[in-house]
Amino acid sequence: MKEVKKTLIVGCPGSGKSFLSNKLGILTGIKVYHLDDLYWEEGWKEKAPEDWIKIQKKLVNKDEFIIDGNYLKSLEFRIKHSETIIYMDKGLMRCLFGFTKRTIKNLIGKNVDLPQKVKEQKGYRITENGFFDFCKFIIKFHLSQKKELNELLSKYKSQKK
């Protein structure tokens, strides 16, 4: 059996990507890269596109990785450099519940699996845009981005066995 060293974990926010990637990192000893840690600057400012491309090129050229996150505009690039893709395909209500549960745990001070920079951001206990805005983001993901993600993954499904 081939040892998998380059893994992507994708799916809707609230589906458990960070939780799973952190657990896999512990089990395998492979470094986990949360795209949210690499994409966002202080105050939730986006990385410059050219910097974002450089960061991803560095990541995929590593001998091994576990990458957690979608960022659909550049996902195909990461797919082409990966051996395994884990798709956390959860329903809308389950993702909203997962996000709500994570938010409540944050509010009462329990440690949850979040990217480190997200934890360090001012006001991370609610999320970058506030609780209800992020719920809207999850709903929008299910209405449009999930279809785009499914189409992209099906394009590579037969090649990644």
C-alpha positions as CSV (number, residue, x, y, z in Angstrom):
1,M,0.0,0.0,0.0
2,K,1.3,3.4,-1.0
3,E,2.0,5.9,1.8
4,V,0.1,9.1,1.2
5,K,2.2,12.2,1.8
6,K,0.3,15.0,0.0
7,T,-3.3,15.4,1.2
8,L,-5.9,18.1,0.6
9,I,-9.0,18.4,2.9
10,V,-11.8,20.5,1.4
11,G,-15.4,21.1,2.3
12,C,-17.9,23.7,3.6
13,P,-17.0,25.8,6.7
14,G,-18.2,24.0,9.8
15,S,-17.8,20.5,8.2
16,G,-14.8,19.5,10.3
17,K,-11.9,20.2,8.0
18,S,-9.6,21.7,10.7
19,F,-10.5,19.1,13.2
20,L,-9.7,16.2,10.8
21,S,-6.6,17.8,9.4
22,N,-5.2,18.3,12.9
23,K,-5.9,14.7,13.9
24,L,-4.3,13.4,10.7
25,G,-1.3,15.5,11.3
26,I,-0.9,14.0,14.8
27,L,-1.4,10.5,13.5
28,T,0.9,10.7,10.5
29,G,3.5,13.3,11.7
30,I,2.9,15.3,8.5
31,K,2.8,19.1,8.9
32,V,-0.7,20.6,8.6
33,Y,-1.1,23.9,6.7
34,H,-4.4,25.7,7.3
35,L,-4.9,28.0,4.3
36,D,-6.7,30.5,6.5
37,D,-3.4,31.0,8.4
38,L,-1.6,31.7,5.2
39,Y,-4.2,33.8,3.3
40,W,-5.3,36.3,5.9
41,E,-3.3,39.3,7.1
42,E,-3.9,41.2,10.3
43,G,-7.4,42.7,10.4
44,W,-8.7,40.1,7.9
45,K,-7.0,41.7,5.0
46,E,-6.5,39.4,2.0
47,K,-3.0,38.5,0.8
48,A,-1.9,40.1,-2.5
49,P,-2.7,37.7,-5.4
50,E,1.0,37.3,-6.3
51,D,2.0,36.5,-2.7
52,W,-0.8,34.0,-2.5
53,I,0.4,32.2,-5.6
54,K,4.0,32.1,-4.3
55,I,2.8,30.7,-0.9
56,Q,0.9,27.9,-2.6
57,K,3.8,27.0,-4.9
58,K,6.0,26.6,-1.9
59,L,3.4,24.4,-0.2
60,V,2.9,22.0,-3.0
61,N,6.6,21.6,-3.7
62,K,7.1,20.2,-0.2
63,D,7.7,16.4,0.1
64,E,4.6,16.1,2.3
65,F,1.7,18.1,3.5
66,I,-1.8,18.2,4.8
67,I,-3.6,21.3,3.4
68,D,-6.9,22.3,5.0
69,G,-9.1,24.7,3.1
70,N,-10.9,25.5,-0.2
71,Y,-10.0,28.8,-1.8
72,L,-11.7,27.6,-5.0
73,K,-9.9,30.0,-7.4
74,S,-6.6,28.2,-6.7
75,L,-7.9,24.8,-5.7
76,E,-7.2,23.1,-9.1
77,F,-3.5,24.0,-8.8
78,R,-3.3,22.3,-5.4
79,I,-5.3,19.3,-6.7
80,K,-2.8,18.7,-9.4
81,H,0.0,18.5,-6.8
82,S,-1.8,16.2,-4.3
83,E,-2.1,12.5,-3.9
84,T,-5.3,12.4,-1.9
85,I,-8.3,14.6,-1.5
86,I,-10.6,14.3,1.4
87,Y,-14.0,16.0,0.8
88,M,-15.9,16.8,3.9
89,D,-19.3,16.7,2.2
90,K,-21.7,17.6,5.0
91,G,-25.2,19.0,4.6
92,L,-26.1,22.6,5.2
93,M,-27.7,22.1,8.7
94,R,-24.8,20.0,9.9
95,C,-22.3,22.7,8.8
96,L,-24.3,25.4,10.5
97,F,-24.5,23.3,13.6
98,G,-20.8,22.6,13.5
99,F,-20.0,26.3,13.2
100,T,-22.4,27.2,15.9
101,K,-21.0,24.5,18.2
102,R,-17.4,25.8,17.5
103,T,-18.5,29.4,18.2
104,I,-20.1,28.4,21.5
105,K,-17.0,26.5,22.6
106,N,-14.9,29.5,21.7
107,L,-17.2,31.8,23.7
108,I,-16.9,29.6,26.9
109,G,-13.2,29.3,26.5
110,K,-12.8,25.7,25.3
111,N,-10.0,25.0,23.0
112,V,-11.2,24.1,19.5
113,D,-9.5,23.2,16.2
114,L,-9.1,26.5,14.4
115,P,-6.2,27.7,12.3
116,Q,-3.7,29.5,14.6
117,K,-4.0,32.9,12.9
118,V,-7.8,32.8,13.1
119,K,-7.3,32.3,16.9
120,E,-4.9,35.2,17.1
121,Q,-7.2,37.7,15.2
122,K,-9.0,40.2,17.3
123,G,-12.5,39.0,17.9
124,Y,-11.8,35.5,16.6
125,R,-14.3,34.1,19.1
126,I,-17.1,35.1,16.8
127,T,-15.3,34.9,13.4
128,E,-14.0,37.5,11.0
129,N,-17.4,39.0,10.0
130,G,-19.6,38.1,12.9
131,F,-21.7,35.1,13.6
132,F,-24.7,35.8,11.3
133,D,-22.5,36.9,8.4
134,F,-20.5,33.7,8.6
135,C,-23.8,31.7,8.7
136,K,-24.8,33.5,5.5
137,F,-21.4,32.5,4.0
138,I,-22.0,28.9,4.9
139,I,-25.5,29.1,3.2
140,K,-24.0,30.8,0.1
141,F,-21.3,28.0,0.0
142,H,-24.1,25.4,-0.2
143,L,-26.0,27.4,-2.8
144,S,-23.2,28.0,-5.2
145,Q,-19.6,27.1,-4.2
146,K,-20.5,23.5,-3.3
147,K,-21.6,22.9,-6.9
148,E,-18.3,24.4,-8.2
149,L,-16.3,22.3,-5.8
150,N,-18.2,19.1,-6.8
151,E,-17.6,19.8,-10.5
152,L,-13.9,20.4,-10.0
153,L,-13.4,17.3,-7.8
154,S,-15.3,15.1,-10.3
155,K,-13.0,16.3,-13.0
156,Y,-10.1,14.7,-11.1
157,K,-11.9,11.8,-9.4
158,S,-10.7,9.0,-11.7
159,Q,-7.1,10.3,-11.7
160,K,-6.7,10.3,-7.9
161,K,-7.0,6.6,-7.0
